[in-house]
Amino acid sequence: MRFSSMSLLGCLCLLVLLLSGPSRAEEEAVDDDFAVLKSSPIVSPLKAETFASVVSTSSITTVFYYTSDCGKPCQDAAGVFLTAAENLENSVGLRSVDCSDPEQQPLCGYAEITRVPTIQVFGSYGEIEEVEGREAIVKKPVTYEGPIAAPSIVKWTLSHLTNIVVPLDEEGYANYNKMPYTRVFFFSSKKSPSSKLKAMALSLDDRSALLFEGRSFLPFGQASPELGSTSAIKDFGVESYPAMFVVTASGERVQYTGEYKYEDMMEFLTPHAMPMTDELRNSIVNYAKHGQPGEAPPTATAPVAHKLNSIGNQEEYDRVCLSLGTCIILFVDPSDTEGLETLRVLIEDHILKNKKYQSLRFMYVDGVAHQDFKEAFYVADSLPQLVAFKRSKLLLKYMRSALDQELLEEFLDRIVGVGFRGRQVAQLDVAPSFNSKKEEL
């Protein structure tokens, strides 16, 4: 067979292309998993500034470690981890660490990462140690040694969820029902709590709250025919499952009537979580030792959700915008008294009359006096500005339209309905604080 000179030239060009390595498009394709990982709405990059939230709370966190130059092993593992993450969302915290990033390398050192890819879990509880003169919870991670397969990763991760849900059999119900604190009664057809209920209990009933201020305390109990919870089921008149009630410290029963989805349930429960104080801590310790609470425990913090709260310092911010739930923050110019009063009437007399918004925490901040705090949220200079903020995950959603009732309700419906999803969501690297000042040049 004879080849023309043009045919020979074409073959040589093809051979050069085959031997020259991956094309630009192929190189970009190799980076796709990392791009998806870094932009994932459910897997957040772990930063030094947010590391304390991983090691000092009762919730568990699963972390994926990789390097940008790891190649195919990390690329494949990243895709598998994202698949596992979709099944773990709302049950555990999900983070990623790029060990080739100088800012994240200290985290890899703490976790003693010697190879990538690596998956670790920070469990529910750690050891109490003294760090820089203060008591702190120190968690040591556990490394996953199984196959890089999503079902195996999910099963292994969920095995580390500590169950603190109180089983409400006859004896358990009798004791739990006498507790002088706001608490949750969950009724299920199943004997054991689901992984999502375990995670919810760990998030809201943070046992580390007994050591540190600013945490929440909300005990969970589960009743079921399988547990022999005859008295509890009869007393609450439960006829179908699931069912959920909050019983306040004063004995008032509040029934949950929404859909049994994690986000909806958390929005309902979060306002009832009691912030840890010295008074409540002493009460819990006395009750555990003697069956008596000592001083009367504080009521749940739900009332702060039913008005537009003025926030001017870190203490007020922590009281109203808890580490769980969603905060609606208005940055205003206080000299515009008429505009501020209009917003107050809109929120207190209209928005918060609607029960579906009562789990949201509304507050306003002087955007002129607290410029650093405002800039931490990256809002525009013109006031007023409104943002929705999920403090536990540092997620922001901006309201870009005018602040009238119809548009505000439309914005809040999206927050209550789908949460912090979509293109208009931003994630902060550092938690905003009234105590931090912008660095001057």
Legacy VTK file of the C-alpha trace (Angstrom):
# vtk DataFile Version 3.0
C-alpha trace
ASCII
DATASET POLYDATA
POINTS 441 float
0.000 0.000 0.000
1.347 3.421 -0.919
1.011 6.599 1.160
1.100 10.080 -0.183
3.334 12.677 1.465
0.226 14.362 2.879
-0.938 11.076 4.402
2.462 10.511 5.980
2.417 14.028 7.377
-1.043 13.466 8.837
0.058 10.245 10.520
3.101 11.924 11.998
0.940 14.737 13.412
-1.431 12.232 14.946
1.471 10.349 16.520
2.852 13.573 18.004
-0.540 14.382 19.493
-0.850 10.929 21.013
2.599 11.109 22.583
2.395 14.702 23.782
0.163 13.947 26.789
-3.305 15.193 27.735
-4.827 18.174 25.998
-5.912 21.342 27.786
-9.492 20.061 27.744
-8.337 16.776 29.296
-6.355 18.638 31.955
-9.426 20.696 32.783
-11.458 17.499 32.966
-8.968 16.105 35.509
-9.604 19.156 37.674
-13.379 18.804 37.481
-13.730 16.740 40.666
-11.714 19.254 42.675
-13.708 22.135 41.184
-16.943 20.401 42.145
-15.544 19.565 45.576
-14.486 23.165 46.234
-17.831 24.562 45.086
-19.989 21.929 46.769
-22.831 23.395 48.874
-22.603 20.499 51.347
-18.824 19.990 51.662
-17.104 23.112 52.989
-13.350 23.777 53.024
-12.034 23.478 56.577
-10.140 26.595 57.626
-7.997 27.280 60.675
-10.557 29.921 61.733
-13.408 27.381 61.750
-11.457 24.408 63.102
-12.632 25.082 66.673
-16.222 24.397 65.586
-15.151 20.888 64.587
-13.283 19.903 67.742
-15.343 21.660 70.419
-18.947 20.594 69.737
-20.896 17.381 70.144
-21.637 17.071 66.425
-19.376 14.844 64.352
-17.471 15.930 61.255
-16.085 13.880 58.374
-13.067 15.371 56.581
-11.606 14.547 53.158
-7.863 15.314 52.810
-6.189 15.628 49.412
-3.535 17.583 47.516
-3.982 19.417 44.240
-1.113 17.459 42.672
-2.204 14.031 43.925
-3.602 13.089 40.543
-6.098 10.354 39.733
-6.260 8.677 43.197
-7.439 11.923 44.801
-9.657 12.782 41.837
-11.458 9.449 42.040
-11.724 9.597 45.824
-13.109 13.149 45.664
-15.938 11.989 43.412
-16.724 9.075 45.735
-16.628 11.333 48.797
-19.100 13.739 47.178
-21.458 10.829 46.507
-21.139 9.737 50.139
-21.672 13.335 51.264
-25.055 13.454 49.542
-26.160 10.586 51.793
-24.575 12.079 54.919
-25.901 15.636 54.582
-27.769 16.776 57.723
-26.345 13.859 59.716
-22.708 14.960 60.002
-20.526 17.934 59.184
-18.683 17.545 55.874
-15.375 19.291 55.229
-12.390 19.103 52.880
-8.731 20.030 53.376
-6.178 20.654 50.627
-2.882 19.680 52.237
-0.946 21.451 49.463
-2.477 24.765 50.536
-0.077 26.480 53.002
-3.007 27.867 54.996
-4.499 24.391 55.475
-1.253 22.485 56.097
-1.366 23.001 59.903
-4.709 21.165 59.906
-3.082 18.250 58.083
-0.313 18.317 60.678
-2.814 18.220 63.565
-4.559 15.260 61.942
-1.175 13.556 61.299
-1.900 13.068 57.607
0.909 11.019 56.013
-0.798 10.081 52.753
-3.570 11.290 50.487
-6.361 10.746 49.856
-7.376 10.247 53.499
-10.795 10.369 55.151
-11.170 10.990 58.872
-14.002 11.519 61.315
-13.966 13.761 64.386
-16.362 12.011 66.755
-18.999 13.360 69.109
-16.815 13.898 72.151
-13.189 14.574 72.970
-10.980 14.843 76.015
-10.998 17.893 78.269
-7.538 19.419 78.293
-6.007 22.721 79.313
-4.976 24.725 76.280
-3.271 28.096 76.792
-4.600 28.314 80.340
-8.226 27.445 79.436
-10.246 24.249 79.454
-10.889 22.998 75.936
-12.302 19.926 74.251
-9.608 18.215 72.209
-10.777 15.686 69.640
-8.456 13.251 67.939
-9.681 12.048 64.545
-10.179 8.435 63.503
-8.863 7.448 60.071
-10.980 5.469 57.611
-9.221 2.284 56.498
-11.922 0.759 54.308
-12.466 0.711 50.538
-13.006 3.973 48.658
-16.696 3.262 48.095
-19.591 5.540 49.015
-21.738 2.938 50.875
-18.767 1.877 53.021
-17.852 5.485 53.853
-21.463 6.298 54.783
-21.833 3.229 57.015
-18.487 3.848 58.723
-19.211 7.533 59.327
-22.676 6.939 60.802
-21.225 4.321 63.158
-19.515 7.222 64.980
-22.783 9.038 65.756
-23.254 8.920 69.518
-26.848 8.250 70.523
-27.945 10.668 73.286
-31.676 10.320 72.556
-33.400 9.138 75.744
-35.519 5.969 75.190
-38.961 6.723 76.644
-40.089 3.347 77.904
-42.346 3.487 80.959
-39.536 4.177 83.448
-37.675 6.488 81.081
-40.821 8.495 80.371
-41.627 8.881 84.072
-38.192 10.391 84.760
-37.923 12.417 81.537
-41.404 13.877 81.983
-40.382 15.339 85.362
-37.368 17.214 84.013
-37.707 20.958 84.728
-36.227 21.967 81.349
-37.559 22.515 77.872
-37.270 19.161 76.073
-38.291 17.302 72.925
-40.660 14.331 72.734
-40.311 12.472 69.430
-42.763 9.664 68.617
-41.752 7.029 66.070
-42.896 3.607 64.927
-39.283 2.445 65.194
-37.454 1.330 68.303
-34.151 3.097 67.600
-33.617 6.727 66.530
-32.580 7.416 62.948
-29.156 8.837 62.159
-30.717 12.231 61.397
-32.491 12.300 64.783
-29.222 11.381 66.510
-27.488 14.214 64.642
-30.275 16.644 65.518
-30.006 15.738 69.192
-26.217 16.204 69.128
-26.586 19.607 67.472
-29.190 20.990 69.850
-28.326 19.154 73.058
-24.620 19.989 73.029
-23.194 18.180 76.058
-20.059 20.318 75.804
-22.378 23.195 76.731
-21.821 22.220 80.350
-18.275 23.523 79.978
-18.595 26.427 77.602
-20.858 29.442 77.278
-22.805 30.031 74.095
-23.797 26.418 73.454
-27.348 25.118 73.406
-29.166 22.679 75.663
-32.295 20.851 74.475
-32.741 17.210 75.578
-34.319 14.685 73.178
-36.463 11.678 74.034
-38.021 9.095 71.714
-41.189 7.113 72.389
-42.379 4.155 70.342
-44.767 1.221 70.575
-41.646 -0.925 70.072
-40.250 0.551 73.311
-43.467 -0.065 75.235
-44.114 3.684 75.526
-47.785 3.218 76.384
-48.058 6.097 78.870
-46.260 8.636 76.686
-48.352 7.764 73.619
-51.569 7.982 75.630
-50.671 11.217 77.437
-49.817 13.016 74.181
-52.726 11.485 72.259
-50.463 10.267 69.460
-52.323 8.250 66.827
-49.892 8.314 63.895
-46.134 8.480 63.402
-43.916 10.372 63.315
-45.053 13.061 65.761
-43.036 15.624 67.697
-43.685 17.963 70.611
-41.643 20.477 72.554
-42.569 20.738 76.222
-41.343 23.993 77.736
-39.986 24.476 81.231
-43.412 25.850 82.236
-45.143 22.702 80.947
-46.608 24.130 77.730
-46.821 21.639 74.873
-45.978 22.867 71.381
-46.701 20.389 68.576
-44.724 20.341 65.355
-47.039 20.424 62.335
-44.586 20.766 59.439
-42.965 18.227 57.160
-40.497 15.825 58.734
-37.492 17.170 56.883
-34.269 17.975 58.706
-34.133 21.681 57.853
-37.819 22.244 58.694
-37.520 20.413 62.006
-34.369 22.311 62.963
-36.034 25.634 62.190
-38.864 24.664 64.553
-36.650 23.326 67.345
-33.808 25.857 67.358
-35.730 28.721 69.021
-36.517 26.385 71.921
-32.866 25.506 72.589
-31.666 27.085 75.833
-28.334 28.940 75.691
-25.939 27.707 78.339
-25.441 30.054 81.285
-23.929 29.639 84.758
-27.465 29.535 86.187
-28.582 26.767 83.850
-25.332 24.834 84.289
-25.693 24.817 88.082
-29.327 23.813 87.744
-28.472 20.840 85.508
-25.690 19.642 87.819
-27.949 19.896 90.886
-30.752 18.061 89.117
-28.401 15.271 88.053
-27.090 14.858 91.603
-30.209 15.415 93.701
-33.226 15.268 91.393
-33.870 18.963 92.114
-32.870 21.790 89.792
-31.864 24.225 92.514
-32.397 27.643 90.987
-35.201 27.834 88.415
-33.808 27.311 84.909
-34.261 30.048 82.341
-37.075 29.703 79.831
-36.341 28.868 76.231
-35.165 31.711 74.055
-38.095 31.650 71.608
-39.359 35.174 72.517
-36.324 36.815 70.900
-37.477 35.399 67.563
-40.760 37.320 67.684
-39.506 40.849 67.396
-36.938 42.898 65.542
-34.052 42.868 68.020
-31.525 45.686 68.254
-27.966 44.297 68.249
-25.008 46.410 69.269
-22.392 44.101 70.797
-21.161 40.508 70.759
-23.197 39.431 73.793
-26.459 40.584 72.212
-25.477 39.021 68.898
-24.737 35.642 70.544
-28.011 35.762 72.474
-30.205 36.388 69.451
-28.254 34.746 66.620
-27.539 31.322 68.087
-24.969 29.013 66.537
-27.895 27.023 65.137
-30.786 28.160 63.002
-31.111 31.105 60.622
-30.691 34.781 61.437
-32.175 37.611 59.389
-29.908 40.624 59.802
-30.837 44.159 58.794
-28.075 46.748 58.499
-29.667 50.171 58.930
-28.885 53.850 59.237
-30.359 54.863 62.634
-30.710 58.477 61.517
-33.452 57.278 59.173
-35.952 56.932 62.020
-38.964 56.826 59.731
-37.485 54.049 57.591
-36.477 52.042 60.663
-39.983 52.293 62.139
-41.467 51.180 58.815
-39.233 48.095 58.841
-40.089 47.341 62.471
-43.817 47.467 61.733
-43.368 45.358 58.611
-41.489 42.623 60.469
-43.232 42.599 63.854
-46.799 43.338 62.746
-46.834 41.391 59.483
-43.946 38.980 58.887
-43.799 37.470 62.385
-47.569 37.090 62.522
-47.024 34.307 60.005
-46.100 31.153 61.933
-43.848 29.799 59.210
-41.368 32.639 59.862
-41.364 32.449 63.662
-38.322 30.170 63.764
-36.211 32.894 62.120
-34.261 35.337 64.314
-34.711 38.939 63.220
-32.281 41.667 64.247
-30.994 45.009 63.101
-27.520 46.515 63.414
-26.381 50.114 63.167
-24.468 49.825 59.904
-22.836 53.216 60.422
-21.473 52.714 63.952
-20.526 49.065 63.361
-18.873 49.393 59.982
-16.399 46.528 60.561
-19.195 44.140 61.497
-21.189 45.175 58.420
-18.204 44.753 56.107
-17.616 41.239 57.461
-20.864 40.290 55.695
-19.778 41.980 52.443
-22.982 43.994 52.157
-23.264 47.125 50.032
-22.625 50.567 51.519
-26.134 51.830 50.843
-28.515 51.195 53.740
-30.736 49.415 54.619
-29.419 45.993 53.559
-30.807 42.577 54.540
-29.058 39.194 54.675
-30.030 35.721 55.825
-27.191 34.063 57.755
-26.751 30.430 58.797
-24.152 30.879 61.496
-23.255 27.202 61.943
-22.059 26.933 58.329
-21.167 30.604 57.678
-23.602 30.698 54.757
-25.082 33.974 53.488
-27.979 34.789 51.231
-28.532 38.407 50.181
-31.871 40.073 49.504
-31.210 42.070 46.346
-34.653 43.647 45.987
-36.599 46.418 47.735
-37.704 45.798 51.313
-41.462 45.651 50.858
-43.772 43.018 52.304
-44.382 40.995 49.144
-40.720 40.772 48.140
-39.551 40.107 51.707
-42.046 37.260 52.084
-40.887 35.836 48.753
-37.265 35.947 49.980
-38.127 34.378 53.344
-40.209 31.670 51.663
-37.106 30.583 49.775
-35.067 30.548 52.999
-37.680 28.512 54.859
-38.409 26.309 51.842
-35.100 25.404 50.203
-32.626 26.940 52.653
-29.161 28.049 51.570
-28.985 26.593 48.087
-28.544 28.112 44.674
-26.256 30.630 43.044
-27.092 33.546 45.327
-25.475 31.853 48.348
-22.053 32.937 49.611
-19.826 31.337 52.229
-17.644 33.289 54.612
-14.164 32.130 55.574
-14.241 33.831 58.983
-17.145 34.161 61.418
-18.209 37.831 61.783
-17.700 39.248 65.259
-18.213 42.563 67.005
-14.898 41.965 68.755
-12.763 41.755 65.625
-11.462 44.932 64.068
-10.488 45.457 60.474
-6.714 45.527 60.099
-5.434 49.006 59.326
-2.770 49.610 56.704
LINES 1 442
441 0 1 2 3 4 5 6 7 8 9 10 11 12 13 14 15 16 17 18 19 20 21 22 23 24 25 26 27 28 29 30 31 32 33 34 35 36 37 38 39 40 41 42 43 44 45 46 47 48 49 50 51 52 53 54 55 56 57 58 59 60 61 62 63 64 65 66 67 68 69 70 71 72 73 74 75 76 77 78 79 80 81 82 83 84 85 86 87 88 89 90 91 92 93 94 95 96 97 98 99 100 101 102 103 104 105 106 107 108 109 110 111 112 113 114 115 116 117 118 119 120 121 122 123 124 125 126 127 128 129 130 131 132 133 134 135 136 137 138 139 140 141 142 143 144 145 146 147 148 149 150 151 152 153 154 155 156 157 158 159 160 161 162 163 164 165 166 167 168 169 170 171 172 173 174 175 176 177 178 179 180 181 182 183 184 185 186 187 188 189 190 191 192 193 194 195 196 197 198 199 200 201 202 203 204 205 206 207 208 209 210 211 212 213 214 215 216 217 218 219 220 221 222 223 224 225 226 227 228 229 230 231 232 233 234 235 236 237 238 239 240 241 242 243 244 245 246 247 248 249 250 251 252 253 254 255 256 257 258 259 260 261 262 263 264 265 266 267 268 269 270 271 272 273 274 275 276 277 278 279 280 281 282 283 284 285 286 287 288 289 290 291 292 293 294 295 296 297 298 299 300 301 302 303 304 305 306 307 308 309 310 311 312 313 314 315 316 317 318 319 320 321 322 323 324 325 326 327 328 329 330 331 332 333 334 335 336 337 338 339 340 341 342 343 344 345 346 347 348 349 350 351 352 353 354 355 356 357 358 359 360 361 362 363 364 365 366 367 368 369 370 371 372 373 374 375 376 377 378 379 380 381 382 383 384 385 386 387 388 389 390 391 392 393 394 395 396 397 398 399 400 401 402 403 404 405 406 407 408 409 410 411 412 413 414 415 416 417 418 419 420 421 422 423 424 425 426 427 428 429 430 431 432 433 434 435 436 437 438 439 440
